[in-house]
């Protein structure tokens, strides 16, 4: 089994996500990060966003079938993540025929424990008309297998609302991560410790690039030969993205913890105010 895991490290596999996951041994990964296709039906567009079409897969599924597929994928991921490990799952609230579709509908049916819901404020320009207030948020669900380690103050201080603009480069993919997002997750969870990270819908390889620059092992999976080829080239040129990694890491800083401030007599007693 150790040889199988060794052969998976620092690779990107082109293939169907479930077929690949089923070949991976239990308890292999320390951490996972992904954003799957959203089942947006390849038909919604506007003056800000073109129709979202992925290479190698159709984003048009019956909603019930889509949710069953996501449950199956998430349960396989639960199996291959180590006890105490985490998986960060990016999705969004959608609307279909006037009905709100929330990712909790299928996440709650998986084996994972939902540890936290993070709001990703993408800070894109607002709309001037519409049926609802302009939706600029997506969700990142911190899923855990058992109980994770406690976050250090320099990470926890970043709050549960992440203001990170969408990726403006890597136009070969309709919805790439900004690299700051997986860097924040990886650095907060693993810090300087070694770790093996999986992204089962790796697209242009953002999670893998972040892992490489943070000196972690990674495995990416994608069904598109085009995206896999792009991700491999991007990994070869990963150093060109280091400055963005450094800028994100520099946000993870606390001068003094509350306990240190208390010991120094700098913490105010709010009960006396």
C-alpha positions as CSV (number, residue, x, y, z in Angstrom):
1,X,0.0,0.0,0.0
2,X,2.9,2.4,0.8
3,X,4.2,1.9,-2.7
4,X,0.7,2.7,-4.2
5,X,0.5,6.0,-2.1
6,X,4.1,6.9,-3.1
7,X,3.2,6.5,-6.8
8,X,0.3,8.8,-6.4
9,X,2.2,11.7,-5.0
10,X,2.8,14.9,-7.0
11,X,0.8,13.6,-10.0
12,X,-2.2,14.7,-11.9
13,X,-4.4,11.9,-13.2
14,X,-6.7,12.3,-16.2
15,X,-9.8,10.2,-15.6
16,X,-13.3,9.8,-14.2
17,X,-13.2,11.0,-10.6
18,X,-15.1,8.0,-9.1
19,X,-13.1,5.5,-11.0
20,X,-9.8,7.0,-9.9
21,X,-10.9,7.4,-6.2
22,X,-12.0,3.8,-6.0
23,X,-8.4,2.7,-6.8
24,X,-7.0,4.7,-3.9
25,X,-6.3,3.1,-0.5
26,X,-8.2,4.2,2.6
27,X,-6.8,6.9,4.8
28,X,-4.3,8.3,2.2
29,X,-4.7,12.1,2.4
30,X,-4.3,14.6,5.1
31,X,-6.4,17.3,3.4
32,X,-8.6,17.9,0.4
33,X,-9.8,21.0,-1.5
34,X,-12.0,21.2,-4.5
35,X,-14.8,22.9,-6.4
36,X,-16.8,20.6,-8.6
37,X,-18.9,21.5,-11.6
38,X,-22.0,23.3,-10.2
39,X,-24.7,21.8,-12.5
40,X,-25.5,25.3,-13.8
41,X,-26.9,23.7,-17.0
42,X,-24.6,25.6,-19.3
43,X,-27.3,28.1,-20.1
44,X,-27.0,30.9,-17.6
45,X,-25.1,34.0,-18.7
46,X,-25.2,37.7,-18.3
47,X,-23.3,40.9,-18.9
48,X,-20.7,39.8,-16.4
49,X,-20.5,36.1,-16.9
50,X,-20.5,34.0,-20.1
51,X,-22.1,30.6,-20.2
52,X,-20.0,28.2,-18.1
53,X,-18.9,25.2,-20.2
54,X,-16.3,22.7,-19.0
55,X,-14.0,20.7,-21.2
56,X,-14.6,16.9,-21.0
57,X,-17.8,17.0,-19.0
58,X,-21.3,18.3,-19.5
59,X,-22.6,20.4,-16.7
60,X,-26.2,19.5,-17.5
61,X,-27.6,16.9,-15.2
62,X,-30.9,16.1,-13.6
63,X,-30.6,17.8,-10.2
64,X,-31.4,14.5,-8.4
65,X,-28.7,12.7,-10.4
66,X,-26.2,15.5,-9.8
67,X,-26.7,15.4,-6.0
68,X,-26.4,11.6,-5.9
69,X,-23.2,11.9,-7.9
70,X,-21.8,14.5,-5.5
71,X,-22.8,12.4,-2.4
72,X,-21.0,9.4,-4.0
73,X,-17.8,11.5,-4.7
74,X,-17.8,13.0,-1.2
75,X,-18.2,9.6,0.4
76,X,-15.3,8.2,-1.5
77,X,-13.3,11.2,-0.5
78,X,-14.2,10.5,3.1
79,X,-12.8,7.0,2.8
80,X,-9.5,8.2,1.4
81,X,-8.9,11.1,3.8
82,X,-7.2,10.1,7.1
83,X,-9.0,10.3,10.5
84,X,-8.8,13.8,11.8
85,X,-8.4,15.1,8.2
86,X,-10.4,17.8,6.5
87,X,-11.9,18.5,3.2
88,X,-12.8,21.9,1.9
89,X,-15.7,21.8,-0.6
90,X,-16.5,25.0,-2.6
91,X,-20.0,25.3,-4.0
92,X,-22.8,27.9,-4.2
93,X,-26.5,28.4,-3.7
94,X,-28.3,28.1,-7.0
95,X,-31.9,28.8,-8.2
96,X,-33.9,26.6,-10.5
97,X,-37.4,27.5,-11.5
98,X,-37.7,29.9,-8.6
99,X,-36.5,27.3,-6.1
100,X,-33.4,27.8,-4.0
101,X,-31.0,24.8,-4.1
102,X,-28.6,24.8,-1.2
103,X,-25.5,22.5,-1.0
104,X,-26.5,21.5,2.5
105,X,-29.2,19.4,0.8
106,X,-26.6,16.8,-0.3
107,X,-23.7,17.5,2.1
108,X,-25.8,16.5,5.0
109,X,-26.4,13.1,3.4
110,X,-22.7,12.2,3.3
111,X,-20.5,10.6,5.9
112,X,-18.7,13.9,6.6
113,X,-19.2,16.1,9.7
114,X,-19.8,19.8,8.7
115,X,-17.4,21.7,10.9
116,X,-17.9,25.2,9.4
117,X,-19.6,27.1,6.6
118,X,-17.3,29.8,5.2
119,X,-18.7,32.6,3.1
120,X,-16.5,33.4,0.1
121,X,-17.2,37.1,-0.8
122,X,-16.0,37.2,-4.3
123,X,-16.4,41.0,-4.4
124,X,-17.4,41.2,-8.0
125,X,-19.3,44.2,-9.5
126,X,-23.0,44.5,-8.6
127,X,-25.9,44.0,-10.9
128,X,-28.3,46.9,-11.6
129,X,-31.5,44.8,-11.8
130,X,-32.7,41.3,-11.1
131,X,-35.2,39.1,-9.2
132,X,-33.0,39.0,-6.1
133,X,-30.1,41.0,-4.5
134,X,-27.0,40.3,-6.6
135,X,-25.3,37.1,-5.4
136,X,-21.6,37.7,-5.0
137,X,-20.9,34.9,-2.5
138,X,-20.0,31.3,-2.7
139,X,-19.7,28.8,0.1
140,X,-16.7,26.8,1.3
141,X,-17.7,23.9,3.5
142,X,-15.1,22.7,6.0
143,X,-15.8,19.0,6.3
144,X,-14.1,16.8,8.8
145,X,-13.5,13.1,9.5
146,X,-13.4,13.0,13.2
147,X,-12.1,16.1,15.1
148,X,-9.5,18.4,13.5
149,X,-6.7,20.1,15.3
150,X,-7.4,23.5,16.7
151,X,-6.5,26.5,14.5
152,X,-3.8,28.7,15.8
153,X,-4.8,32.4,16.4
154,X,-3.0,33.7,13.4
155,X,-5.2,31.6,11.2
156,X,-8.5,31.8,13.1
157,X,-8.3,35.6,13.1
158,X,-9.0,35.6,9.3
159,X,-12.8,35.0,10.2
160,X,-15.4,33.0,8.4
161,X,-15.9,35.5,5.6
162,X,-13.1,35.4,3.0
163,X,-12.9,38.4,0.8
164,X,-10.9,37.1,-2.2
165,X,-11.5,38.2,-5.7
166,X,-12.1,35.6,-8.4
167,X,-9.2,34.5,-10.6
168,X,-8.6,36.8,-13.6
169,X,-6.1,34.7,-15.4
170,X,-6.1,31.1,-16.6
171,X,-8.8,31.7,-19.2
172,X,-8.6,28.1,-20.5
173,X,-11.0,27.2,-17.6
174,X,-14.4,28.9,-17.0
175,X,-14.1,29.0,-13.2
176,X,-10.6,28.6,-11.8
177,X,-9.8,29.2,-8.1
178,X,-7.7,32.2,-7.1
179,X,-4.6,30.7,-5.7
180,X,-5.0,32.6,-2.4
181,X,-7.9,30.3,-1.5
182,X,-6.1,26.9,-1.4
183,X,-3.0,28.7,0.1
184,X,-5.1,30.0,3.0
185,X,-6.6,26.5,3.6
186,X,-3.3,24.6,3.3
187,X,-1.3,27.0,5.4
188,X,-4.0,27.2,8.1
189,X,-4.5,23.5,8.4
190,X,-1.0,22.1,7.9
191,X,1.3,25.1,8.4
192,X,4.9,23.8,8.0
193,X,4.0,20.2,8.6
194,X,4.2,17.7,5.7
195,X,1.0,16.6,4.2
196,X,-0.7,14.9,1.2
197,X,-3.4,17.0,-0.5
198,X,-6.1,15.9,-3.0
199,X,-8.1,17.9,-5.5
200,X,-10.5,15.6,-7.3
201,X,-11.7,18.2,-9.7
202,X,-8.4,20.0,-10.2
203,X,-9.1,21.9,-13.4
204,X,-6.1,24.2,-14.1
205,X,-4.2,22.8,-11.1
206,X,-4.5,25.7,-8.6
207,X,-4.6,23.5,-5.5
208,X,-1.7,21.5,-6.8
209,X,0.4,24.6,-7.5
210,X,-0.4,26.0,-4.0
211,X,0.6,22.7,-2.5
212,X,3.8,22.6,-4.4
213,X,4.8,26.1,-3.4
214,X,4.0,25.3,0.2
215,X,6.1,22.1,0.0
216,X,3.3,19.6,0.3
217,X,2.6,16.5,-1.7
218,X,-0.5,16.6,-4.0
219,X,-2.7,14.6,-6.3
220,X,-5.0,16.2,-8.8
221,X,-7.7,14.4,-10.8
222,X,-9.6,15.8,-13.8
223,X,-11.5,14.2,-16.6
224,X,-10.3,16.8,-19.2
225,X,-7.0,16.1,-21.0
226,X,-6.9,19.8,-21.9
227,X,-7.0,20.9,-18.3
228,X,-4.5,18.2,-17.1
229,X,-2.1,19.4,-19.8
230,X,-2.5,23.0,-18.7
231,X,-2.1,22.1,-15.0
232,X,1.1,20.2,-15.7
233,X,2.6,23.2,-17.6
234,X,1.5,25.5,-14.8
235,X,3.2,23.3,-12.2
236,X,6.4,23.6,-14.2
237,X,6.2,27.4,-13.9
238,X,4.9,27.4,-10.3
239,X,7.6,29.9,-9.1
240,X,5.9,32.6,-11.1
241,X,3.0,32.5,-8.7
242,X,5.0,32.6,-5.5
243,X,4.5,36.3,-4.8
244,X,0.8,35.7,-4.4
245,X,1.4,32.9,-2.0
246,X,3.7,35.0,0.1
247,X,1.2,37.9,0.2
248,X,-1.5,35.5,1.5
249,X,0.8,33.9,4.1
250,X,1.7,37.4,5.4
251,X,-1.9,37.9,6.4
252,X,-1.5,35.1,8.9
253,X,0.1,37.1,11.7
254,X,-0.9,37.9,15.3
255,X,1.4,40.2,17.3
256,X,0.2,39.0,20.7
257,X,-2.4,36.3,21.6
258,X,-5.1,37.2,24.1
259,X,-3.4,35.1,26.8
260,X,-0.1,37.0,26.2
261,X,-1.9,40.3,26.3
262,X,-3.5,39.3,29.5
263,X,-0.2,38.3,31.1
264,X,1.2,41.6,30.2
265,X,-1.8,43.5,31.6
266,X,-2.8,44.7,28.1
267,X,-6.1,42.9,27.8
268,X,-9.1,44.9,28.9
269,X,-11.7,43.4,31.2
270,X,-14.9,44.1,29.3
271,X,-17.0,43.3,32.3
272,X,-15.8,46.6,33.9
273,X,-16.6,48.7,30.8
